[in-house]
C-alpha cells in the first residue's frame, strides 16, 4: 500500500497529521488506474471543508497538465537535474500574485521517471521548487494525453470533426475513462496539499476539465477557478461530443471560468443554455451564470506576455551578437517572419501559398521579399503531422524553384529547435510577422514580436535593439489575440489572394503609419501583460468566492451530474414534525397552495388532480380553523371543474384576478370594470412572433395573455421573447397592464394582479372577520409564487396576522428563493399536507367527526 493511500485514509478518518516535521515530505501518489465509478467513492473517505487542516498559509495551488520545469537526466545516469522553464506561462503568472502569497504547482513532468525514483523526485521538487509532480502511468498517459486530449478534445475545440477514422477517429470510451483516471490522479495530489478553508485552486486548460467535479465533491466550499487556454467551439460543434454534458457540468463546479475572448465565452454560454437550460446575465460589468444558487463568474481576458523576460532575452541576444549574423545573411532583403508549432491548425501551408501569390501579383518583390518560417516541435502526437510536414516541404521547394535564384530563396524553413535568443533576433529583423492559423486559442507570437521591435536601450553596436522601430502584423481573424490588435491587418487565411495582398500592403506602408500602429500595439501589450492578467483573474476569483462561508451548501447528484446547491443560511428543509406541531397549536390557519409543480407534477400530461389530492383538500377544508386556497395562474373554468368535489376550497384563478372563497359563493373580480381592449393590441403582436418562432404558442385567458416558447429552440426563443417584451411594452405603454417575462413565457396581465396581492387580500378579509391567522402555510414552485413569499417581510402584515404567527413559506425544490423552507418535490408536498390533514383528529369528535388515532 502506498504512503499516499495511507495518508488519504488518515484524512478520511479525521486523523489530521501534525505537519511540523512532515510537511515537506511528499509521498508518492497511488498510480492505480481509475474507473468511472471512482467518482462515487468519496462517501467513504470524504474530508469536510468545515474541518480546517494544519496548513494555514494563504496560498494558491496552480494545477496544470505540466509543471513549469525542465528536467534532464544526469550524465552519469544517477539522478535528475531540474530547472525552471522561464518560458512557461505558469511560472510567469506569479508576477501578478501578491508577494506574500505562497504558490504551489501540481502537474506532470515532460519525462518519464522510474517508479523507484518518484518519491525522491517528489521531495526534491517540493523542497526546491514548491512543485508537486503527478506521475501518470504510461498506459494512462498515452490514452489521456495522446488519446483523448489530442485525438478528441484538441481537434474538436479547433473545429475539426471526426468524420472518418483518418480524421481523428470515432469516439473511444476507453480514452474518456483514461481522461477521468488522469484527472483523478491530479485530484489525489491536490487532496494531499489542500487547506480548503484557505487555499485558492487555479486549474488550467482542457486537460483537466473534469477536475473541478472531483474537488467540489470532496470540498463543497473550495475556492476554485478554471481558465481555458484553447478556443471553445460553437454549440453546433461542441454538441457532437458524446460526453458534452459531463464536461459542462464539471466546469460549472468552478467558481470562475476564464476565456481569452468573448467569442469563446459566448460559445460556452450558448452550450450551457442549449444543453443545460441555463441563462446568463450581465451583472455590473461581468457575466454571471446562475447554477443551483451559485453565481459562476465568466471571465473574459486575453493573457499577455512577460515583459521582463522578453527584455532579458533581448539582452542575451544582444550580447551574443546573433543580430550581426542575420543582418549579413539577409542584407537588402525584406523579411516576413512566421513562428508556429508543427500543427495542422496553424495554417502554415496557407501562409506559403499566400507568399507565392504575393510574388506573382507583385513581381517587384521577387528577389527582395523573404518568408522565414520557424517550425517549433509538435507538442504531442497530433493528427496528420507528417502529412503537414511533407506538404510544407513540397510547397517551399516548388516556390523556391519557381522564384529563387543564386543567393535568393523566397522561402526559408527552419525545422529545428530555435533558441529564445535566436528567435528574438529574428523578431528584431522582420519587417512583418504573419500568422495564418485557421484556429488558435491565443497565440502570443505577435505580442512578442511587437515588444522586441520596441527595442532596449544601451545595446551593443553589433545589434540594433537600441531604438524603437515600427512593426507590422498580418494576423488571422481566427486567433485569440486578433481582437486586441486593432492596428494589425486581419485576414481570412483561407482566402489566399486576400492574405497575399495584405502582406504586400504591410511591407509597402509608409513608415509613419507603421510607427503609429506599432505604438498603439505596444501601449496595449505593455499594460496588459501576464501579471495584469493573473492579478485580475485572482481578484475576480476572490470576489466570486466572497460568500462561500455564509451560505449553506448541499451536494446533490451522481457522477459528473454532481453539483453543489448554495442557499441562504436560513433556508432549510421543512420538517413535517415541526409544522404539524405548529399546526396543532394554532387556532386560525391560512393555507395557500400553488397548483402546477406543487400539488400537481409539472411534467404530468393529465393536469387534473388525483383522488388523493381531492381527499386531502376536503380533509383540510373540513377543519373550521382552516382557510384553504388554491392560488394559481390557471383559468377559473378548469379549476372549478376539477375541484367541484371540494365545497369549502377557495380558489384564486389567473394569479388572483378571479377569487372565490367557496363553491357556494360567487367569483370576485379584481379591479372590476377594467377594459380588455389591450388584448386586441397584444394578440396581433403575439401572433406575429408565434408565426416566426416554431414551437411557440399563445394562451388566451379571461384576464391575461401568455406567449410560451418552451418547445422552441432555446436560443432563438429567448431572443424572440426579448424582442416581444420590448415590442409589447412599446405598444401597451398607455394601457393599464404589466408585461413580464418568465421562464419560457411572456405574460401580459392587468396591473395590480399578482399572487402576492391576492394573498394579502385573503389575510385582510380574514382579519376583517375577526380571524387573525396565527398559522400560515404558503407553498409554490415558480417565480410567480415568489410574490407570495415576499409579502411576509412587509410591515403591514403585522396588523393583519396575529402578533406571533407561525409562518411557513415553502418552495418546491432546492433553489434560491424568498421562502425560508423547501420540500424536494410534489410527493413530499402531498405527504406533508396529508400529515396536516390527519392532525385534524386531535379535535373533539363533535367538531369534525373524525376518530383519533390509538
BELJOHU-V623221 format. One record per backbone hydrogen bond with DSSP energy under -0.5 kcal/mol. CO is the residue of the C=O (numbers start at 0). NH is the residue of the N-H. If there is no record, write none. Layout:
# BELJOHU-V623221
co:CO nh:NH
co:CO nh:NH
This chain:
# BELJOHU-V623221
co:1 nh:5
co:2 nh:6
co:3 nh:7
co:4 nh:8
co:5 nh:9
co:6 nh:10
co:7 nh:11
co:8 nh:12
co:9 nh:14
co:10 nh:13
co:13 nh:15
co:18 nh:22
co:21 nh:24
co:23 nh:25
co:24 nh:26
co:27 nh:3
co:28 nh:30
co:34 nh:37
co:35 nh:38
co:36 nh:39
co:37 nh:40
co:39 nh:42
co:40 nh:43
co:40 nh:44
co:45 nh:47
co:47 nh:50
co:49 nh:51
co:53 nh:55
co:56 nh:58
co:57 nh:101
co:58 nh:199
co:59 nh:61
co:59 nh:103
co:60 nh:62
co:60 nh:201
co:61 nh:63
co:61 nh:105
co:62 nh:203
co:64 nh:107
co:66 nh:68
co:67 nh:84
co:69 nh:82
co:71 nh:80
co:73 nh:76
co:78 nh:73
co:80 nh:71
co:82 nh:69
co:83 nh:85
co:84 nh:87
co:87 nh:91
co:88 nh:92
co:90 nh:93
co:91 nh:94
co:92 nh:95
co:93 nh:96
co:97 nh:100
co:99 nh:101
co:101 nh:59
co:103 nh:61
co:104 nh:131
co:105 nh:63
co:106 nh:133
co:107 nh:66
co:110 nh:112
co:111 nh:113
co:113 nh:116
co:113 nh:117
co:114 nh:117
co:116 nh:120
co:117 nh:121
co:118 nh:122
co:119 nh:123
co:120 nh:124
co:121 nh:125
co:122 nh:126
co:123 nh:127
co:124 nh:128
co:124 nh:129
co:124 nh:130
co:125 nh:129
co:129 nh:104
co:130 nh:132
co:131 nh:106
co:132 nh:134
co:133 nh:135
co:136 nh:139
co:136 nh:140
co:137 nh:141
co:138 nh:142
co:139 nh:143
co:140 nh:144
co:140 nh:145
co:141 nh:146
co:142 nh:147
co:143 nh:148
co:144 nh:149
co:146 nh:150
co:146 nh:151
co:147 nh:151
co:147 nh:152
co:148 nh:153
co:151 nh:155
co:152 nh:156
co:153 nh:157
co:154 nh:157
co:154 nh:159
co:155 nh:158
co:158 nh:160
co:160 nh:162
co:163 nh:166
co:163 nh:168
co:164 nh:167
co:170 nh:172
co:171 nh:174
co:171 nh:175
co:172 nh:176
co:173 nh:177
co:174 nh:178
co:175 nh:179
co:176 nh:180
co:177 nh:181
co:178 nh:182
co:179 nh:183
co:180 nh:184
co:181 nh:185
co:182 nh:186
co:183 nh:187
co:184 nh:188
co:185 nh:189
co:186 nh:190
co:187 nh:191
co:188 nh:192
co:189 nh:192
co:189 nh:193
co:193 nh:195
co:194 nh:197
co:194 nh:198
co:198 nh:222
co:199 nh:60
co:199 nh:201
co:200 nh:202
co:200 nh:224
co:201 nh:62
co:202 nh:226
co:204 nh:207
co:205 nh:208
co:207 nh:210
co:209 nh:212
co:209 nh:213
co:210 nh:214
co:211 nh:215
co:212 nh:216
co:213 nh:217
co:214 nh:218
co:217 nh:219
co:218 nh:221
co:221 nh:223
co:222 nh:200
co:223 nh:254
co:223 nh:255
co:224 nh:202
co:225 nh:257
co:226 nh:204
co:226 nh:228
co:230 nh:232
co:233 nh:236
co:233 nh:237
co:234 nh:238
co:236 nh:239
co:237 nh:240
co:240 nh:243
co:242 nh:246
co:243 nh:247
co:244 nh:248
co:245 nh:249
co:246 nh:250
co:247 nh:251
co:249 nh:252
co:250 nh:253
co:254 nh:296
co:255 nh:225
co:256 nh:298
co:257 nh:227
co:258 nh:300
co:260 nh:264
co:261 nh:265
co:262 nh:266
co:263 nh:267
co:264 nh:268
co:265 nh:269
co:266 nh:270
co:267 nh:271
co:268 nh:272
co:269 nh:273
co:270 nh:274
co:270 nh:275
co:271 nh:275
co:271 nh:277
co:272 nh:276
co:278 nh:289
co:280 nh:282
co:280 nh:287
co:281 nh:283
co:282 nh:285
co:285 nh:282
co:286 nh:297
co:287 nh:280
co:287 nh:289
co:288 nh:295
co:290 nh:293
co:291 nh:565
co:293 nh:290
co:293 nh:295
co:294 nh:296
co:295 nh:288
co:296 nh:256
co:296 nh:298
co:297 nh:286
co:298 nh:258
co:298 nh:300
co:304 nh:306
co:304 nh:529
co:305 nh:309
co:306 nh:310
co:307 nh:311
co:308 nh:312
co:309 nh:313
co:310 nh:314
co:311 nh:315
co:312 nh:316
co:313 nh:317
co:314 nh:318
co:315 nh:319
co:316 nh:321
co:317 nh:320
co:320 nh:324
co:321 nh:325
co:322 nh:326
co:323 nh:327
co:324 nh:328
co:325 nh:329
co:327 nh:330
co:329 nh:332
co:332 nh:334
co:333 nh:335
co:333 nh:369
co:334 nh:430
co:334 nh:431
co:335 nh:371
co:336 nh:433
co:337 nh:373
co:339 nh:375
co:340 nh:342
co:342 nh:345
co:344 nh:437
co:344 nh:438
co:346 nh:350
co:347 nh:351
co:348 nh:352
co:349 nh:353
co:350 nh:354
co:351 nh:355
co:352 nh:356
co:353 nh:357
co:354 nh:358
co:355 nh:359
co:356 nh:360
co:357 nh:361
co:361 nh:364
co:362 nh:365
co:364 nh:367
co:364 nh:368
co:367 nh:333
co:369 nh:335
co:369 nh:371
co:370 nh:372
co:370 nh:411
co:371 nh:337
co:371 nh:373
co:372 nh:374
co:372 nh:413
co:373 nh:339
co:373 nh:375
co:375 nh:341
co:379 nh:381
co:383 nh:387
co:384 nh:388
co:385 nh:389
co:386 nh:390
co:387 nh:391
co:388 nh:392
co:389 nh:393
co:390 nh:394
co:391 nh:395
co:392 nh:396
co:393 nh:397
co:394 nh:398
co:395 nh:399
co:396 nh:400
co:397 nh:401
co:398 nh:402
co:399 nh:403
co:404 nh:407
co:407 nh:404
co:409 nh:370
co:410 nh:412
co:411 nh:372
co:411 nh:413
co:412 nh:414
co:413 nh:374
co:413 nh:415
co:418 nh:422
co:419 nh:423
co:420 nh:424
co:421 nh:425
co:422 nh:426
co:423 nh:427
co:424 nh:428
co:425 nh:429
co:430 nh:471
co:431 nh:336
co:432 nh:473
co:434 nh:475
co:439 nh:479
co:441 nh:480
co:443 nh:447
co:444 nh:448
co:445 nh:449
co:446 nh:450
co:447 nh:451
co:448 nh:452
co:449 nh:453
co:450 nh:454
co:451 nh:454
co:452 nh:468
co:455 nh:458
co:459 nh:462
co:464 nh:455
co:471 nh:432
co:472 nh:474
co:472 nh:488
co:473 nh:434
co:474 nh:490
co:475 nh:478
co:477 nh:439
co:478 nh:481
co:480 nh:483
co:480 nh:484
co:481 nh:484
co:483 nh:485
co:484 nh:487
co:487 nh:489
co:488 nh:474
co:490 nh:476
co:490 nh:492
co:491 nh:494
co:493 nh:495
co:494 nh:498
co:495 nh:499
co:496 nh:500
co:497 nh:501
co:498 nh:502
co:499 nh:503
co:500 nh:504
co:501 nh:505
co:502 nh:506
co:503 nh:507
co:504 nh:508
co:509 nh:513
co:510 nh:514
co:511 nh:515
co:512 nh:516
co:513 nh:470
co:513 nh:517
co:514 nh:518
co:515 nh:519
co:516 nh:520
co:517 nh:521
co:518 nh:522
co:519 nh:523
co:520 nh:524
co:521 nh:525
co:522 nh:526
co:523 nh:527
co:528 nh:532
co:529 nh:533
co:530 nh:534
co:531 nh:535
co:532 nh:536
co:533 nh:537
co:534 nh:538
co:535 nh:539
co:536 nh:540
co:537 nh:541
co:538 nh:542
co:539 nh:543
co:540 nh:544
co:542 nh:545
co:544 nh:547
co:546 nh:549
co:547 nh:550
co:549 nh:568
co:551 nh:566
co:553 nh:555
co:553 nh:564
co:555 nh:562
co:557 nh:560
co:558 nh:561
co:562 nh:555
co:563 nh:565
co:564 nh:553
co:564 nh:566
co:566 nh:551
co:567 nh:570
co:569 nh:571
co:571 nh:821
co:574 nh:578
co:575 nh:579
co:576 nh:580
co:577 nh:581
co:578 nh:582
co:579 nh:583
co:580 nh:584
co:582 nh:585
co:587 nh:773
co:587 nh:774
co:588 nh:626
co:589 nh:591
co:589 nh:776
co:590 nh:628
co:591 nh:778
co:592 nh:630
co:594 nh:597
co:594 nh:598
co:594 nh:599
co:599 nh:596
co:600 nh:603
co:604 nh:606
co:609 nh:613
co:610 nh:614
co:611 nh:615
co:612 nh:616
co:613 nh:617
co:614 nh:618
co:615 nh:619
co:616 nh:620
co:617 nh:621
co:618 nh:622
co:619 nh:622
co:621 nh:623
co:622 nh:625
co:624 nh:588
co:626 nh:590
co:627 nh:649
co:628 nh:592
co:628 nh:630
co:629 nh:631
co:629 nh:651
co:631 nh:654
co:631 nh:655
co:633 nh:653
co:634 nh:638
co:635 nh:639
co:636 nh:640
co:637 nh:641
co:638 nh:642
co:640 nh:643
co:642 nh:645
co:644 nh:646
co:645 nh:648
co:646 nh:662
co:649 nh:629
co:650 nh:652
co:650 nh:659
co:651 nh:631
co:652 nh:655
co:652 nh:656
co:652 nh:657
co:653 nh:656
co:656 nh:669
co:657 nh:652
co:658 nh:667
co:659 nh:650
co:661 nh:664
co:667 nh:658
co:667 nh:669
co:668 nh:671
co:670 nh:673
co:675 nh:678
co:676 nh:679
co:676 nh:680
co:677 nh:680
co:677 nh:681
co:678 nh:682
co:679 nh:683
co:680 nh:684
co:681 nh:685
co:682 nh:686
co:683 nh:687
co:684 nh:688
co:685 nh:689
co:686 nh:690
co:687 nh:691
co:688 nh:692
co:691 nh:693
co:692 nh:695
co:694 nh:710
co:696 nh:707
co:697 nh:699
co:698 nh:700
co:698 nh:705
co:702 nh:749
co:703 nh:700
co:704 nh:747
co:705 nh:698
co:705 nh:707
co:706 nh:745
co:707 nh:696
co:708 nh:711
co:712 nh:716
co:713 nh:717
co:714 nh:718
co:715 nh:719
co:716 nh:720
co:717 nh:721
co:718 nh:722
co:719 nh:723
co:720 nh:724
co:721 nh:725
co:722 nh:726
co:723 nh:727
co:724 nh:728
co:725 nh:729
co:726 nh:730
co:727 nh:731
co:729 nh:732
co:731 nh:734
co:734 nh:736
co:735 nh:750
co:737 nh:739
co:737 nh:748
co:739 nh:741
co:739 nh:746
co:741 nh:743
co:741 nh:744
co:743 nh:708
co:744 nh:741
co:745 nh:706
co:746 nh:739
co:747 nh:704
co:748 nh:737
co:749 nh:752
co:751 nh:753
co:753 nh:757
co:754 nh:758
co:755 nh:759
co:756 nh:760
co:757 nh:761
co:758 nh:762
co:759 nh:763
co:760 nh:764
co:761 nh:765
co:762 nh:766
co:763 nh:767
co:764 nh:768
co:765 nh:768
co:765 nh:770
co:766 nh:769
co:769 nh:771
co:770 nh:772
co:772 nh:801
co:773 nh:805
co:774 nh:589
co:775 nh:807
co:776 nh:591
co:777 nh:809
co:778 nh:593
co:779 nh:811
co:781 nh:784
co:781 nh:785
co:782 nh:785
co:782 nh:786
co:783 nh:786
co:784 nh:787
co:784 nh:788
co:785 nh:789
co:786 nh:790
co:787 nh:790
co:788 nh:791
co:789 nh:792
co:790 nh:793
co:793 nh:796
co:794 nh:797
co:795 nh:798
co:796 nh:799
co:796 nh:800
co:801 nh:804
co:804 nh:806
co:805 nh:775
co:805 nh:807
co:806 nh:808
co:807 nh:777
co:807 nh:809
co:808 nh:819
co:808 nh:820
co:809 nh:779
co:810 nh:812
co:810 nh:822
co:812 nh:814
co:819 nh:571
co:820 nh:810
co:821 nh:573
co:822 nh:812
co:824 nh:828
co:825 nh:829
co:826 nh:830
co:827 nh:831
co:828 nh:832
co:829 nh:833
co:830 nh:834
co:831 nh:835
co:832 nh:836
co:833 nh:837
co:834 nh:838
co:836 nh:839
co:837 nh:840
co:838 nh:841
co:839 nh:842
co:843 nh:846
co:843 nh:847
co:844 nh:848
